[in-house]
């Protein structure tokens, strides 16, 4: 048995516009959600995501990444993915321990080369296709780059 679809009128938290939403749980649960959740109209959502995308793009350009190409939605999604992946690289780089300064210097060169490869990827689709990349994948790639730097 499926619950009926219920339509509720809610108010946008930003612009105070009233609009309708459909909720699919029990009426009591839907009333709770309709009252307690912060609702945003489509226009306010678009403005928020546009600002977030612009802020991420500016931050990425400051560290050497180019502006992404693609549709507005794919660029917005790809900017978020790119931010997450850059954070994974930073996390991995900061977690490394080195026995000597030479090892640290070699690692830094490998990370620079790795990030240079990423900086040459301006298509939003590339970032979306690589969204499943893990710290382990990054580690493997850095390791391979380090090996090539050791044995040119």
C-alpha positions as CSV (number, residue, x, y, z in Angstrom):
1,X,0.0,0.0,0.0
2,X,1.4,3.4,-0.9
3,X,0.7,6.6,1.0
4,X,-1.2,9.3,-0.9
5,X,0.7,12.3,-2.3
6,X,0.0,15.3,-0.2
7,X,0.5,18.9,-1.3
8,X,1.5,21.5,1.3
9,X,2.0,25.3,1.1
10,X,5.3,26.4,2.4
11,X,7.2,29.7,2.6
12,X,10.7,30.4,1.1
13,X,13.1,31.2,3.9
14,X,14.9,33.8,1.9
15,X,12.2,35.8,0.0
16,X,9.1,34.7,1.9
17,X,7.3,33.6,-1.3
18,X,4.6,31.0,-0.8
19,X,4.8,27.9,-3.0
20,X,3.5,24.3,-3.0
21,X,5.5,21.1,-2.4
22,X,4.5,17.5,-2.6
23,X,5.4,15.2,0.2
24,X,5.0,11.4,0.2
25,X,5.0,10.3,3.8
26,X,2.2,10.1,6.3
27,X,0.2,13.3,6.8
28,X,1.5,13.7,10.4
29,X,5.1,13.4,9.3
30,X,4.5,15.6,6.3
31,X,3.1,18.3,8.5
32,X,6.2,18.1,10.8
33,X,8.5,18.4,7.7
34,X,6.6,21.2,6.2
35,X,6.8,23.2,9.4
36,X,10.4,22.5,10.4
37,X,12.3,22.3,7.2
38,X,13.9,25.4,5.7
39,X,12.2,25.7,2.3
40,X,13.6,27.7,-0.7
41,X,11.8,28.6,-3.9
42,X,13.3,27.7,-7.2
43,X,14.6,31.3,-7.9
44,X,16.4,31.5,-4.5
45,X,17.9,28.0,-5.0
46,X,19.2,29.0,-8.4
47,X,20.7,32.2,-6.9
48,X,22.3,30.2,-4.1
49,X,23.9,27.6,-6.4
50,X,25.0,30.3,-8.9
51,X,26.8,32.2,-6.0
52,X,28.3,29.0,-4.7
53,X,29.5,28.1,-8.2
54,X,31.0,31.5,-8.7
55,X,32.8,31.5,-5.3
56,X,34.2,28.0,-6.0
57,X,35.4,29.0,-9.5
58,X,37.1,32.1,-8.1
59,X,38.8,30.1,-5.4
60,X,40.0,27.5,-8.0
61,X,41.2,30.1,-10.4
62,X,43.4,31.6,-7.5
63,X,45.2,28.3,-7.2
64,X,45.8,27.9,-11.0
65,X,42.7,26.1,-12.3
66,X,41.0,27.3,-15.4
67,X,37.3,28.2,-15.8
68,X,35.2,25.1,-16.5
69,X,33.3,24.6,-19.8
70,X,29.9,23.0,-20.2
71,X,26.3,23.7,-19.3
72,X,25.4,25.8,-16.3
73,X,24.2,22.7,-14.3
74,X,27.3,20.6,-15.2
75,X,29.6,23.4,-14.3
76,X,27.9,23.9,-10.9
77,X,28.2,20.2,-10.2
78,X,31.8,19.9,-11.5
79,X,32.9,22.9,-9.3
80,X,31.7,21.0,-6.2
81,X,33.3,17.8,-7.3
82,X,36.6,19.6,-8.1
83,X,36.6,21.2,-4.6
84,X,36.1,17.8,-3.0
85,X,38.9,16.3,-5.0
86,X,41.3,19.1,-4.3
87,X,40.4,18.7,-0.6
88,X,41.3,15.0,-0.9
89,X,44.7,15.8,-2.4
90,X,45.4,18.4,0.3
91,X,44.4,15.9,3.0
92,X,46.6,13.2,1.6
93,X,49.5,15.6,1.1
94,X,49.3,16.9,4.7
95,X,49.0,13.3,6.1
96,X,52.4,12.2,4.7
97,X,55.5,11.9,6.8
98,X,59.0,11.9,5.4
99,X,62.4,10.5,6.6
100,X,64.4,13.2,4.8
101,X,64.1,16.6,3.1
102,X,64.9,15.0,-0.2
103,X,61.9,12.7,0.1
104,X,59.7,15.7,0.9
105,X,61.0,17.6,-2.0
106,X,60.4,14.7,-4.4
107,X,56.9,14.3,-3.0
108,X,56.2,18.1,-3.5
109,X,57.3,17.8,-7.1
110,X,55.0,14.8,-7.7
111,X,52.1,16.7,-6.2
112,X,52.9,19.8,-8.4
113,X,52.9,17.6,-11.5
114,X,49.7,15.8,-10.4
115,X,47.9,19.1,-9.9
116,X,49.3,20.4,-13.2
117,X,47.6,17.5,-14.9
118,X,44.3,18.4,-13.2
119,X,44.7,22.1,-14.0
120,X,44.7,21.2,-17.7
121,X,41.2,19.8,-17.5
122,X,38.7,22.6,-18.3
123,X,35.7,20.4,-19.2
124,X,33.1,20.0,-16.5
125,X,32.4,16.5,-17.9
126,X,35.9,15.3,-17.0
127,X,35.4,16.2,-13.4
128,X,32.0,14.6,-13.3
129,X,33.4,11.4,-14.8
130,X,36.2,11.3,-12.2
131,X,34.0,12.1,-9.2
132,X,34.5,8.6,-7.7
133,X,38.2,9.2,-7.3
134,X,39.4,8.2,-3.8
135,X,42.4,9.1,-1.7
136,X,43.7,5.7,-2.6
137,X,43.5,6.5,-6.3
138,X,45.3,9.8,-5.8
139,X,47.9,8.0,-3.7
140,X,48.5,5.5,-6.6
141,X,48.9,8.2,-9.1
142,X,51.2,10.3,-6.9
143,X,53.3,7.1,-6.3
144,X,53.6,6.5,-10.1
145,X,54.6,10.1,-10.7
146,X,57.2,9.9,-7.9
147,X,58.6,6.7,-9.5
148,X,59.0,8.5,-12.9
149,X,60.7,11.4,-11.1
150,X,63.2,9.1,-9.4
151,X,64.0,7.2,-12.6
152,X,63.7,9.6,-15.6
